[in-house]
Structures are given as C-alpha cells and as structure tokens.
Amino acid sequence: MESMKPCGIRIWTNDLVKSRAFYSEVLPFEVKIDGAEDGYVIIGTDSIDLILGNDDGEWSARHTGLSFWVDDIQASYREMASKGVAFVGEPEQQFWGGWLVDFKDCSGNTLTLVQNPD
C-alpha cells in the first residue's frame, strides 16, 4: 500500500468562532482555511491540521476525528476494501477539490482518508 500518514484531527465544537479564536490567538496555531461559513476552520502546523467543526451532536458521536493523507484515494480505497476494510460509502470529491472517504477500524471507530486536490 502507498504511504499513509496522519494529517488531521477533528475537534468538534458548539462555538466555531470562539474555538477559532482560542486555537489561533491563545494557542500558537495558524488559520489555514477559514471555512466558518461552511461549518469548519482548519488550523495547524506544517505537519498536522486541527479541523474545527460545528457539532450538531451527531458528528462527535460517529467520528474519532483522525484523518490520513493518501496520494491516491481511489487506489487506497480499492486496496483496503480488498483486505476487508468496511467503508462508509465511496470516495467523494468535496467542494474544495479534495476527496474524502470514511472507513471503520476493527472496533467500529470511524476514520477518514483524505486526498488533497491536485
């Protein structure tokens, strides 16, 4: 399988604006993408992103928040599926140009594969 590395951790919040200020003004993280109008803000460092997201009570109950970068999400999807990994759908292109797909680990935790746009 191609390399896979942790790339982001979701942090669910009930106040996205307040959380953005906390992580970028109180803690030393850079705002990389301010998608607050769309329900998320990405902050972080060169090595990992913190993805702040509005929590409707359902998201935090379903996702661990751990995402992995992959170079080719379709190839990773096919290879992992051939090994019996249970996916929660197929890879989908996002409005920001990248691709996402959720999968379950052996304990039922939801994890995410992410491919950046070209």
GUKERO-157257 format. One record per residue: residue number from 0; residue in one letter; chain; x, y, z of N, C-alpha, C in turn. Coordinates in Angstrom, 3 decimals, padded with zeros to 6 digits. Last residue first. Layout:
<atoms>
+-----+----+----+----------+----------+----------+----------+----------+----------+----------+----------+----------+
!   i ! aa ! ch !       nu !       nv !       nw !      cau !      cav !      caw !       cu !       cv !       cw !
+-----+----+----+----------+----------+----------+----------+----------+----------+----------+----------+----------+
! NUM !  A !  A !        X !        Y !        Z !        X !        Y !        Z !        X !        Y !        Z !
...
+-----+----+----+----------+----------+----------+----------+----------+----------+----------+----------+----------+
</atoms>
This chain:
<atoms>
+-----+----+----+----------+----------+----------+----------+----------+----------+----------+----------+----------+
!   i ! aa ! ch !       nu !       nv !       nw !      cau !      cav !      caw !       cu !       cv !       cw !
+-----+----+----+----------+----------+----------+----------+----------+----------+----------+----------+----------+
! 117 !  D !  A ! -005.366 !  018.296 ! -006.704 ! -004.110 !  018.351 ! -007.480 ! -003.517 !  019.729 ! -007.494 !
! 116 !  P !  A ! -006.523 !  018.219 ! -003.288 ! -006.720 !  018.486 ! -004.714 ! -005.359 !  018.543 ! -005.409 !
! 115 !  N !  A ! -005.670 !  015.448 ! -001.094 ! -005.712 !  016.873 ! -001.435 ! -005.994 !  017.052 ! -002.914 !
! 114 !  Q !  A ! -007.550 !  012.942 !  000.300 ! -006.627 !  013.242 ! -000.794 ! -006.785 !  014.716 ! -001.122 !
! 113 !  V !  A ! -008.040 !  011.108 !  003.224 ! -008.124 !  012.410 !  002.583 ! -007.100 !  012.484 !  001.455 !
! 112 !  L !  A ! -009.975 !  008.849 !  005.138 ! -008.887 !  009.032 !  004.172 ! -009.126 !  010.359 !  003.473 !
! 111 !  T !  A ! -010.909 !  008.532 !  008.550 ! -011.108 !  009.177 !  007.251 ! -009.830 !  009.168 !  006.426 !
! 110 !  L !  A ! -012.792 !  006.387 !  010.787 ! -011.578 !  007.110 !  010.410 ! -011.781 !  007.631 !  008.991 !
! 109 !  T !  A ! -014.815 !  005.222 !  013.351 ! -014.793 !  005.830 !  012.026 ! -013.534 !  006.665 !  011.861 !
! 108 !  N !  A ! -014.629 !  002.083 !  014.994 ! -014.340 !  003.512 !  015.002 ! -014.283 !  004.032 !  013.570 !
! 107 !  G !  A ! -014.931 ! -000.661 !  015.020 ! -016.078 !  000.141 !  014.613 ! -015.855 !  001.632 !  014.674 !
! 106 !  S !  A ! -012.692 ! -002.077 !  015.472 ! -013.571 ! -001.874 !  016.627 ! -014.782 ! -001.019 !  016.292 !
! 105 !  C !  A ! -011.274 ! -002.059 !  013.118 ! -011.770 ! -003.353 !  013.580 ! -012.678 ! -003.241 !  014.808 !
! 104 !  D !  A ! -012.544 !  000.986 !  011.584 ! -011.465 !  000.105 !  012.026 ! -012.091 ! -001.167 !  012.598 !
! 103 !  K !  A ! -014.240 !  002.116 !  008.678 ! -014.309 !  001.617 !  010.049 ! -013.060 !  000.802 !  010.363 !
! 102 !  F !  A ! -013.993 !  005.193 !  006.804 ! -013.939 !  003.742 !  006.936 ! -013.948 !  003.377 !  008.407 !
! 101 !  D !  A ! -014.825 !  007.813 !  004.502 ! -014.744 !  007.287 !  005.865 ! -014.695 !  005.766 !  005.823 !
! 100 !  V !  A ! -013.176 !  009.837 !  002.186 ! -013.985 !  008.642 !  002.382 ! -013.753 !  008.172 !  003.824 !
!  99 !  L !  A ! -012.644 !  012.679 !  000.064 ! -012.765 !  012.070 !  001.390 ! -013.519 !  010.754 !  001.281 !
!  98 !  W !  A ! -010.677 !  014.954 ! -001.904 ! -011.518 !  013.763 ! -001.806 ! -011.506 !  013.230 ! -000.390 !
!  97 !  G !  A ! -010.722 !  018.460 ! -002.912 ! -010.116 !  017.220 ! -002.432 ! -011.138 !  016.097 ! -002.382 !
!  96 !  G !  A ! -012.327 !  020.631 ! -003.616 ! -011.496 !  019.996 ! -004.621 ! -010.840 !  018.698 ! -004.204 !
!  95 !  W !  A ! -014.203 !  021.715 ! -002.023 ! -012.894 !  022.385 ! -002.003 ! -011.885 !  021.689 ! -002.921 !
!  94 !  F !  A ! -016.361 !  020.020 ! -002.175 ! -016.484 !  021.312 ! -002.843 ! -015.152 !  022.048 ! -002.910 !
!  93 !  Q !  A ! -014.958 !  016.706 ! -002.750 ! -015.538 !  017.744 ! -001.920 ! -015.574 !  019.070 ! -002.673 !
!  92 !  Q !  A ! -015.640 !  013.528 ! -004.071 ! -014.939 !  014.795 ! -004.218 ! -015.704 !  015.862 ! -003.447 !
!  91 !  E !  A ! -015.604 !  010.543 ! -002.224 ! -016.394 !  011.617 ! -002.825 ! -015.556 !  012.876 ! -002.915 !
!  90 !  P !  A ! -015.310 !  007.031 ! -002.092 ! -014.647 !  008.345 ! -002.083 ! -015.493 !  009.370 ! -002.823 !
!  89 !  E !  A ! -018.356 !  005.519 ! -000.774 ! -017.241 !  005.561 ! -001.707 ! -016.567 !  006.925 ! -001.612 !
!  88 !  G !  A ! -019.340 !  004.201 !  002.444 ! -019.586 !  004.837 !  001.158 ! -018.338 !  004.765 !  000.301 !
!  87 !  V !  A ! -017.668 !  003.498 !  004.627 ! -018.976 !  004.113 !  004.837 ! -019.342 !  004.876 !  003.567 !
!  86 !  F !  A ! -015.986 !  000.316 !  004.412 ! -016.095 !  001.747 !  004.118 ! -017.521 !  002.213 !  004.309 !
!  85 !  A !  A ! -014.161 ! -002.080 !  006.006 ! -015.535 ! -001.633 !  005.767 ! -015.542 ! -000.117 !  005.572 !
!  84 !  V !  A ! -011.589 ! -004.077 !  004.682 ! -011.938 ! -002.851 !  005.413 ! -013.344 ! -002.420 !  005.006 !
!  83 !  G !  A ! -010.712 ! -006.308 !  003.274 ! -011.854 ! -006.454 !  004.166 ! -012.218 ! -005.222 !  004.966 !
!  82 !  K !  A ! -008.852 ! -005.930 !  001.398 ! -008.371 ! -006.531 !  002.645 ! -009.485 ! -006.622 !  003.688 !
!  81 !  S !  A ! -010.140 ! -004.549 ! -000.521 ! -009.757 ! -005.930 ! -000.853 ! -009.239 ! -006.679 !  000.369 !
!  80 !  A !  A ! -010.280 ! -002.064 !  000.710 ! -011.513 ! -002.847 !  000.580 ! -011.188 ! -004.305 !  000.277 !
!  79 !  M !  A ! -007.605 ! -001.275 !  000.361 ! -008.113 ! -001.515 !  001.712 ! -009.392 ! -002.352 !  001.673 !
!  78 !  E !  A ! -007.524 ! -001.046 ! -002.461 ! -006.625 ! -001.958 ! -001.747 ! -007.148 ! -002.291 ! -000.359 !
!  77 !  R !  A ! -009.527 !  000.889 ! -002.999 ! -009.605 ! -000.457 ! -003.585 ! -008.742 ! -001.450 ! -002.797 !
!  76 !  Y !  A ! -008.538 !  003.091 ! -001.483 ! -009.880 !  002.555 ! -001.253 ! -009.972 !  001.111 ! -001.764 !
!  75 !  S !  A ! -006.109 !  003.553 ! -002.741 ! -006.136 !  003.167 ! -001.323 ! -007.462 !  002.515 ! -000.971 !
!  74 !  A !  A ! -007.022 !  004.302 ! -005.284 ! -006.174 !  003.117 ! -005.136 ! -006.183 !  002.628 ! -003.692 !
!  73 !  Q !  A ! -008.477 !  006.626 ! -004.590 ! -009.149 !  005.513 ! -005.275 ! -008.351 !  004.219 ! -005.112 !
!  72 !  I !  A ! -006.572 !  008.320 ! -003.452 ! -007.650 !  007.798 ! -002.611 ! -008.360 !  006.620 ! -003.269 !
!  71 !  D !  A ! -003.394 !  008.730 ! -003.517 ! -004.387 !  008.265 ! -004.488 ! -005.512 !  007.577 ! -003.723 !
!  70 !  D !  A ! -002.034 !  009.647 ! -001.282 ! -001.764 !  010.261 ! -002.581 ! -002.837 !  009.931 ! -003.606 !
!  69 !  V !  A ! -003.546 !  010.441 !  001.858 ! -003.112 !  009.448 !  000.876 ! -002.912 !  010.176 ! -000.445 !
!  68 !  W !  A ! -003.709 !  011.300 !  005.266 ! -003.429 !  011.714 !  003.894 ! -003.065 !  010.497 !  003.076 !
!  67 !  F !  A ! -006.242 !  010.520 !  007.574 ! -004.966 !  010.118 !  006.994 ! -004.849 !  010.639 !  005.579 !
!  66 !  S !  A ! -007.782 !  011.631 !  010.644 ! -007.733 !  011.556 !  009.188 ! -006.335 !  011.196 !  008.732 !
!  65 !  L !  A ! -009.808 !  011.294 !  013.428 ! -008.484 !  011.038 !  012.881 ! -008.560 !  010.835 !  011.376 !
!  64 !  G !  A ! -012.303 !  011.495 !  014.558 ! -011.633 !  012.734 !  014.207 ! -010.257 !  012.525 !  013.605 !
!  63 !  T !  A ! -014.037 !  009.524 !  015.109 ! -012.935 !  009.698 !  016.045 ! -012.234 !  011.015 !  015.792 !
!  62 !  H !  A ! -017.561 !  009.994 !  014.690 ! -016.198 !  010.069 !  014.178 ! -015.173 !  010.183 !  015.303 !
!  61 !  R !  A ! -020.086 !  009.925 !  015.952 ! -019.778 !  008.995 !  014.873 ! -018.314 !  008.939 !  014.485 !
!  60 !  A !  A ! -020.461 !  011.864 !  017.841 ! -020.866 !  010.511 !  018.211 ! -020.448 !  009.476 !  017.166 !
!  59 !  S !  A ! -019.801 !  014.148 !  016.562 ! -018.879 !  013.672 !  017.594 ! -019.238 !  012.263 !  018.051 !
!  58 !  W !  A ! -022.078 !  014.337 !  014.819 ! -020.714 !  014.131 !  014.326 ! -019.805 !  013.553 !  015.389 !
!  57 !  E !  A ! -024.355 !  014.830 !  016.348 ! -024.242 !  013.576 !  015.614 ! -022.804 !  013.301 !  015.208 !
!  56 !  G !  A ! -024.135 !  017.307 !  017.406 ! -024.395 !  016.219 !  018.329 ! -024.270 !  014.862 !  017.668 !
!  55 !  D !  A ! -023.268 !  019.037 !  015.584 ! -024.715 !  019.004 !  015.753 ! -025.130 !  017.903 !  016.726 !
!  54 !  D !  A ! -020.496 !  021.020 !  015.703 ! -021.031 !  019.725 !  016.113 ! -022.528 !  019.843 !  016.325 !
!  53 !  N !  A ! -018.349 !  022.478 !  013.395 ! -019.592 !  022.619 !  014.149 ! -020.140 !  021.239 !  014.456 !
!  52 !  G !  A ! -014.842 !  021.833 !  013.720 ! -016.116 !  021.681 !  013.030 ! -017.294 !  021.877 !  013.941 !
!  51 !  L !  A ! -011.490 !  022.210 !  013.012 ! -012.561 !  022.605 !  013.920 ! -013.870 !  022.525 !  013.153 !
!  50 !  I !  A ! -008.902 !  020.287 !  012.581 ! -010.082 !  020.655 !  011.809 ! -011.206 !  020.935 !  012.795 !
!  49 !  L !  A ! -005.575 !  020.760 !  012.593 ! -006.695 !  020.601 !  013.510 ! -007.904 !  021.134 !  012.747 !
!  48 !  D !  A ! -002.954 !  019.143 !  010.814 ! -004.047 !  020.110 !  010.877 ! -005.012 !  019.742 !  011.989 !
!  47 !  I !  A !  000.615 !  018.853 !  010.816 ! -000.724 !  018.322 !  011.120 ! -001.735 !  019.457 !  011.199 !
!  46 !  S !  A !  002.991 !  020.055 !  009.891 !  002.899 !  018.598 !  009.951 !  001.511 !  018.051 !  010.234 !
!  45 !  D !  A !  002.871 !  022.797 !  009.961 !  003.292 !  022.170 !  008.711 !  003.022 !  020.672 !  008.710 !
!  44 !  T !  A ! -000.176 !  023.268 !  011.878 !  001.246 !  023.443 !  011.642 !  001.585 !  022.837 !  010.285 !
!  43 !  G !  A ! -003.410 !  024.842 !  012.177 ! -002.403 !  023.836 !  012.458 ! -000.987 !  024.270 !  012.199 !
!  42 !  I !  A ! -006.873 !  024.781 !  011.151 ! -005.718 !  025.459 !  011.728 ! -004.634 !  024.423 !  011.920 !
!  41 !  I !  A ! -009.789 !  025.189 !  009.442 ! -008.598 !  024.350 !  009.538 ! -007.453 !  025.213 !  010.037 !
!  40 !  V !  A ! -013.160 !  025.197 !  010.261 ! -011.955 !  026.007 !  010.178 ! -010.786 !  025.043 !  010.315 !
!  39 !  Y !  A ! -016.621 !  024.886 !  009.218 ! -015.327 !  024.341 !  009.626 ! -014.235 !  025.404 !  009.511 !
!  38 !  G !  A ! -019.043 !  025.829 !  008.157 ! -019.067 !  024.966 !  009.326 ! -017.739 !  024.356 !  009.736 !
!  37 !  D !  A ! -019.054 !  027.691 !  006.192 ! -019.430 !  026.343 !  005.781 ! -019.351 !  025.344 !  006.937 !
!  36 !  E !  A ! -018.134 !  029.888 !  007.507 ! -019.473 !  029.988 !  006.910 ! -019.989 !  028.628 !  006.464 !
!  35 !  A !  A ! -015.536 !  029.022 !  008.129 ! -016.537 !  029.137 !  009.197 ! -017.961 !  029.221 !  008.643 !
!  34 !  G !  A ! -013.215 !  028.362 !  006.824 ! -014.479 !  027.984 !  006.206 ! -015.622 !  028.074 !  007.208 !
!  33 !  D !  A ! -010.263 !  029.317 !  006.520 ! -011.369 !  029.788 !  007.343 ! -012.672 !  029.529 !  006.596 !
!  32 !  I !  A ! -007.350 !  027.556 !  006.636 ! -008.561 !  027.749 !  005.834 ! -009.678 !  028.166 !  006.777 !
!  31 !  K !  A ! -005.357 !  028.118 !  008.558 ! -005.003 !  027.759 !  007.179 ! -006.166 !  027.983 !  006.224 !
!  30 !  V !  A ! -004.311 !  029.887 !  011.222 ! -005.540 !  029.583 !  010.483 ! -005.130 !  029.335 !  009.034 !
!  29 !  E !  A ! -001.790 !  028.469 !  013.264 ! -002.127 !  029.328 !  012.140 ! -003.463 !  028.904 !  011.541 !
!  28 !  F !  A ! -001.443 !  028.359 !  016.811 ! -001.726 !  027.697 !  015.543 ! -002.187 !  028.710 !  014.502 !
!  27 !  P !  A ! -000.748 !  028.709 !  019.676 !  000.038 !  029.241 !  018.560 ! -000.189 !  028.546 !  017.224 !
!  26 !  L !  A ! -003.632 !  029.740 !  021.594 ! -002.626 !  028.738 !  021.231 ! -001.946 !  029.191 !  019.940 !
!  25 !  V !  A ! -004.956 !  032.206 !  021.381 ! -004.447 !  031.755 !  022.679 ! -003.360 !  030.707 !  022.469 !
!  24 !  E !  A ! -005.369 !  032.382 !  018.588 ! -004.917 !  033.549 !  019.355 ! -004.341 !  033.162 !  020.712 !
!  23 !  S !  A ! -006.169 !  029.964 !  017.506 ! -005.265 !  030.810 !  016.727 ! -004.732 !  032.014 !  017.490 !
!  22 !  Y !  A ! -007.806 !  028.682 !  019.366 ! -006.690 !  027.934 !  018.786 ! -005.713 !  028.818 !  018.015 !
!  21 !  F !  A ! -009.635 !  030.798 !  020.025 ! -008.839 !  030.124 !  021.037 ! -007.599 !  029.470 !  020.426 !
!  20 !  A !  A ! -010.813 !  031.462 !  017.547 ! -010.034 !  032.460 !  018.292 ! -009.130 !  031.793 !  019.327 !
!  19 !  R !  A ! -012.113 !  029.027 !  016.976 ! -011.108 !  029.567 !  016.052 ! -010.220 !  030.579 !  016.778 !
!  18 !  S !  A ! -013.910 !  028.930 !  019.147 ! -012.835 !  027.934 !  019.040 ! -011.731 !  028.408 !  018.105 !
!  17 !  K !  A ! -015.614 !  031.066 !  018.518 ! -014.861 !  031.090 !  019.779 ! -013.690 !  030.102 !  019.721 !
!  16 !  V !  A ! -016.629 !  030.089 !  016.094 ! -015.920 !  031.372 !  016.140 ! -015.054 !  031.462 !  017.396 !
!  15 !  L !  A ! -017.912 !  027.663 !  016.861 ! -016.790 !  027.657 !  015.928 ! -015.980 !  028.954 !  015.993 !
!  14 !  D !  A ! -019.194 !  026.168 !  019.305 ! -018.990 !  027.585 !  019.010 ! -017.735 !  027.723 !  018.164 !
!  13 !  N !  A ! -019.179 !  023.533 !  019.742 ! -020.516 !  024.125 !  019.654 ! -020.428 !  025.628 !  019.418 !
!  12 !  T !  A ! -016.955 !  021.316 !  017.998 ! -017.217 !  022.464 !  018.855 ! -018.660 !  022.931 !  018.696 !
!  11 !  W !  A ! -014.568 !  018.762 !  017.522 ! -015.951 !  019.207 !  017.400 ! -016.230 !  020.300 !  018.408 !
!  10 !  I !  A ! -011.787 !  018.417 !  015.770 ! -012.183 !  018.848 !  017.106 ! -013.575 !  019.444 !  016.954 !
!   9 !  R !  A ! -009.978 !  016.043 !  013.939 ! -011.168 !  016.882 !  014.065 ! -011.422 !  017.185 !  015.537 !
!   8 !  I !  A ! -006.759 !  016.080 !  012.810 ! -007.601 !  015.638 !  013.916 ! -008.778 !  016.592 !  014.005 !
!   7 !  G !  A ! -004.702 !  015.007 !  010.098 ! -005.607 !  015.919 !  010.764 ! -006.403 !  015.268 !  011.859 !
!   6 !  C !  A ! -002.872 !  013.204 !  009.174 ! -002.835 !  014.561 !  008.638 ! -003.711 !  015.522 !  009.417 !
!   5 !  P !  A ! -000.843 !  010.339 !  009.293 ! -001.858 !  011.159 !  009.950 ! -001.744 !  012.595 !  009.456 !
!   4 !  K !  A ! -000.183 !  008.776 !  006.148 !  000.286 !  009.455 !  007.344 ! -000.839 !  010.267 !  007.963 !
!   3 !  M !  A !  000.772 !  006.197 !  004.089 ! -000.386 !  006.825 !  004.708 !  000.135 !  007.495 !  005.966 !
!   2 !  S !  A !  002.098 !  005.030 !  000.991 !  002.259 !  005.571 !  002.340 !  000.982 !  006.267 !  002.801 !
!   1 !  E !  A !  000.422 !  002.265 ! -000.645 !  001.156 !  003.526 ! -000.632 !  001.267 !  004.049 !  000.791 !
!   0 !  M !  A !  000.854 ! -001.177 !  000.000 !  000.000 !  000.000 !  000.000 !  000.892 !  001.229 !  000.000 !
+-----+----+----+----------+----------+----------+----------+----------+----------+----------+----------+----------+
</atoms>
